Amino acid sequence: MSLRDRLLTKPVAEAIMSPSGIVLAGAGAAVGIVAGLPFVAAGAIGAAAWAARVAAAVPRGPVAERIDRRQVTGEWQHYVDEALGAQRRFEDAIERTSDGPIKERLRRLDERIDEFVRESYRIARSGQSLSEARAQVDTDAIVRDLHRVTGGRRPEPGSTTERAATALQAQLGSASRLDETIADTRARLVALDARLDELVTRAIELSVTSADVGSLAPVEADLELVIDEMEAVRLAVEETG
């Protein structure tokens, strides 16, 4: 949430018009007058007290999540590394760009790329949790138990055998759904990392071949779509988890 968005919130509006804020302003002014300060200075003290009350109501911006690639392993770590590599390549290009509107626009793009990287990290952590959960399900053992319970025959409805078979089949269904989610998540991360690489390349090319800041607008629009898709992937993985 930007500073402007945090200012335009209900708590801030209430603080501006709150009785406590008004009282603080009046008390601050009164202290200044009693201390023998000029009316203008006393008023400034009152205004400062009121401003402090309002500032206290402004929601704090979220603390940026620290990306620790050691928290993920294997393929999941690879996806995070791919996103971090693209971001580093982009930031190197920003450093080589001369000061001016193009560089400022690239910095704004970098903020959105950073959000992409953080989404990738969140997805990788959730994906790894799913992989670890799936590793705890021994489907071969479940199939053997299912065969031993049923003897390869359809159990009688309502019987203990049917209930046991249903429970074992439910475990196999859960394992299958986990496999599908993990495979789908991996495939989508590969595709999204590739799209980020392509957008970074386009932005770098435009930064050195065009003096028109507006030429970066299509890249920004495409990046927003990619980030939206990343968020959709994360929500899908978290719902499964």
N, C-alpha and C positions, 0 to 999 in steps of 0.2 A: 504494500500500500504506500503510495507516494505521500509526501508531506501535505500536498494540497488535499488529497483524499482523506487524510487523517484529520485535517482541520474541518472538513465538511462532514462531521459526524455529529450524531445527536448529543453525546456527552459534552462536546465542545460548545455546541449551541446552548445547552442547559447551563454550562459554566458561565458563559457570557452574560446570561440574564439571571443567574442564580442570586438569591438574596445574600448568600455568603460572600459572593464575589463583590457585590455592591457594598456590603458591610466592610469588607477588607479595604476597598478603595476609600471609603469614608474614614475608616480608622487610620489608614496610612496618611491621609491628608491631615487628619486631626493631630497626629503625632508631629507632623512637620510644622504645623501652625504653633503648637504648644512649645516646640523647640525654638520658635522665633524665626523660622525660615520665611522667606517671601511667599506670597500666595501661590505664585507660579511653581516654585520649588516644592511647596507642600502638595500641590496638585500632581506634580510629577511623581512624588512618593506614592500617592494614592493610586495613580495609574499603574505604577510598577507593581503594587500589591495585587491589583486586579488582574494584570497580565500574568503574574505568577500563578494565580488561581486558575486562569484559563489554560496556561501551559501545562499545568498538572493534569488537566483533563484530556490532553491530546493523547490518543492511543500511541503507544510506542511501536515503532516499526519492528517487523519480525527479525529475530536474530538469524543471520545467514547460517544455514547448516554447513558444518565442516565436512568436506569430502575427504574421506579416508579410504583410499582404494584397497587398503589391507583388510577392510571389513568384508570384502567380496573376493572370491577366488575363481580360478578356472575361466570358463567362458564368460561368466558374469563380470569378472574383473576386466576381461578383454573389451567388453562393450563400453565400460567406463573409460578405459584407456583411449579408445578410439575417439570418444567425444572430447576428452581432455586434450588429445593431440590436435584435433581440429581447432579447438579454442586457442591453444598456444600458437598455432600457425597464423591464426587471425590476429592475435595480439602482437605478434612479431611484425605483421604487415602494418598495423596501426603505428607502431614505433617508427617505421620507415617512412610514414606519410607526413608530409609537411603540415604544419599547423594551419588550420582553416576550417571552413564549413565541412569539407569532405571528412576530415579527421574527426570532427565532432560527431558527424553522422555515424561513422564507423564505431565510435565509442558507444553510441546508443545501441547499435547492433550487437556489440560485444556484451552488453547487459542482458540482452535477450538470449544470446548464445550461452551465457552463464546459466540462465534458467533452464535451457535445454540440458546442459551438463548435469545440473542438480536433479532434474527429472530422471535422467538416465541412471544416476546413482541410486535414486529411490527405487526405481524399477529393478535394478540389479540386486539390491538388498532384498527386496520382496521375492524376486525370482530365485535367489539363492535359498531363501527360507522354504519356498515351495519345493526346490530340489532336495533339500535336506529332509523335508517331510516325506517326500516320495521315496527317498532311499530307505525309510523305515518300514515301507510296505513291501513284504516279500510275496509277490504275486504267485511265484512258483509254489511256495508253501501253501498259500491259500487255495490254489487249484487242487493240490494234493489232498488238503483237508476236505474240500468240497466233494471230491471223488470218493474219499473214504466214508464221508457221512451219507452220501446218496447211493453209493455203490453203482453209480452210472445210471440210476433209474430215477424217474420222476417221483418225488415224495408225495405221500398222501396229504391232501389239503388239511391244514389245521394241526398237523402232527408236529412233534418236537423236531423231527428230521427236517420238515419244511421250514420251520423257524430258523434252524441252524443254517440251512442252505441259503435262506434269504439274507441272513446276516453276512455270510461269506461272500455272496454275490454283490452285496452293497459295498463291501471293501474293494472288490475288483472294480466296481463302477467308479468309486472314488479315485482309485489309482489311475484308471483310464482318463478321467477328467483332468487329473493333475498332469498326466503326460501331454494331453492336448493343450492345456494352458501353457505349460513350459515351452513346448515346441512353438506355439503361436507367438509367445512373447519373444523368444529368441529370434524368430524370423522377422518380426516387426522391428526389433532393435537393430538388426543388421540393415534393414531397409532404411530406417530413420537415420542411422549413422552415415549411411551412404548419401542420403539427401543433405545432411548437414555439411558433409565434405564438399558436395557440389555447390551449395549456397555460399560457403566460405570462399571457394575458388572464384565464383562469379563476383562476389563482393570485392575481392582483392583485385581482380581484373578491372572492374569498373573504377576502382579507386585510383588506378594508374593510367587509365585510358580516357576517362571522362572528367571534365571539370564541373559537370552538372550534378548537384546534390540529388536532384530528383531522379537521376538514373538508378539510384539505390532503392527507390520505393518498391519496385517489384520484388527485390530480394527480401526486403522487410516483410512484405505481405506473405511471401512464401514461407519465411521463417516462422511467422505467427501461426500459419497452418500446421507446420511441423511440430511446433510446441504444443498446440492443441491436441494433435494426435498422440504426442508423448504423454500428455496428461490422461488421455482416454486409455492408453495402454496401462498406465500406473493404476488408475481406478479399477480396471478390469482385474489386474493381478491382485490388488488389495482385497477386492470382493471375494476372490477365490480363496485367498489366504484366510 
